[in-house]
Amino acid sequence: MNDLVPCVVYMVDMWLWMFIMRVSRWVFVSRQMDMMGFHAADFFKLAIV
């Protein structure tokens, strides 16, 4: 049982890191798009599709 704890913590940590990286990248890109005259919502639609 003790062997499982570090593994779970590691997985959660990796997932959180990926999530933070993805959000920060999306914020950065949407800011760039806004400067260039694009709307963040349109970019979000493109990202989903």
C-alpha positions as CSV (number, residue, x, y, z in Angstrom):
1,M,0.0,0.0,0.0
2,N,2.8,2.4,0.8
3,D,4.4,1.8,-2.6
4,L,1.3,3.2,-4.3
5,V,1.3,6.6,-2.6
6,P,4.4,8.1,-4.3
7,C,3.1,6.8,-7.7
8,V,-0.3,8.6,-7.2
9,V,1.4,11.8,-6.0
10,Y,3.7,11.7,-9.0
11,M,0.8,11.2,-11.4
12,V,-1.3,14.0,-9.8
13,D,1.8,16.3,-9.9
14,M,2.4,15.6,-13.6
15,W,-1.3,16.2,-14.4
16,L,-1.3,19.5,-12.5
17,W,1.9,20.5,-14.3
18,M,0.5,19.7,-17.7
19,F,-2.7,21.5,-16.9
20,I,-0.9,24.6,-15.7
21,M,1.3,24.6,-18.8
22,R,-1.7,24.2,-21.1
23,V,-3.6,27.1,-19.4
24,S,-0.6,29.4,-19.4
25,R,0.1,28.7,-23.0
26,W,-3.6,29.3,-23.9
27,V,-3.6,32.6,-22.1
28,F,-0.3,33.6,-23.8
29,V,-1.6,32.7,-27.3
30,S,-5.0,34.4,-26.7
31,R,-3.1,37.5,-25.6
32,Q,-1.0,37.4,-28.8
33,M,-4.2,36.9,-30.9
34,D,-5.8,39.9,-29.2
35,M,-2.8,42.0,-30.1
36,M,-3.1,40.8,-33.7
37,G,-6.8,41.6,-33.8
38,F,-8.2,38.0,-33.3
39,H,-10.8,37.2,-30.7
40,A,-9.9,34.7,-28.0
41,A,-13.3,33.1,-28.4
42,D,-12.7,32.3,-32.1
43,F,-9.3,30.8,-31.3
44,F,-11.0,28.7,-28.5
45,K,-13.4,27.4,-31.1
46,L,-10.5,26.5,-33.4
47,A,-8.7,24.8,-30.5
48,I,-11.8,22.7,-29.6
49,V,-12.4,21.6,-33.2
